[in-house]
Amino acid sequence: NSFYLLKNVPACQDVTVHQDNIHFGCTHFYLSFKRTLRVPDNDSQSKVYPLPPNLGTFELHSVEKYKKQLPEEWNKTKGAFFPMFQSEAFYIDFKTTLPVAVKVGVGKINAISGNEWNSFLINQDYAVAPEQPWLDGINIGNGVVRQFVAVPIGSGQSIESQLTQFDENCGIQVEVFPSLEKSVIFSNVAT
C-alpha cells in the first residue's frame, strides 16, 4: 500500500474519548477495543489459531475524569483506559471513511514492525485504514502475531519488558495520520 504523505505531516491532535471509542477528529477516524478470547500462547510458532470471536467493546474511561484515583504517572498524558482480566485479549477495530495511516504501539514498541516507537511513517510500520479494518496483535517476526493481552506491570511478560528489560512506558500508543490529496492541480497565478 502506498500512502501519500508529506514528510513532516503531524499526527492528528484532535482526539476525543467516548464510552466505546476514541475519535480522531481531524481524520474522521474511530478506533475501539474489542474483547475476545485469549488463545494459548505457546512457544510453537507452527500452531495457527483461527481468529477468535468479537465478544463486545470494552468500555473506555477518560484518565482526566479519574485522575485522583489513578497512579500519578497516568496523569502525565491525556488518554483513556479500560479494565480487563488477564484471561482476556483484545483487538483494535478501525472505522473510517477516508484513508488514514494508523500507528499502534505497546509500551513504545511498534505493534506492526516490532521495532522501537517513533512518530514517523517509515518502512510500512503503520496500517492503512479502511483497507485494514483491525489490528489483532503485535508482530513478533516470521509472520507470527501475538494477541494484545494484559499482563502485570513489572512481571517481565510485557513486550516492552521482553525487548528492553524494563516496563517504563507501558500502555498503548496510537497515532493517526491523514492522507493527502492524490491529485493536485497547479496553476500559474500572476503576481
Salt bridges, closest charged atoms under 4 A:
ASP41 OD1 - ARG146 NE 3.09
GLU64 OE2 - LYS67 NZ 3.30
GLU88 OE2 - ARG35 NE 2.48
ASP93 OD2 - LYS95 NZ 3.25
ASP125 OD2 - LYS103 NZ 2.89
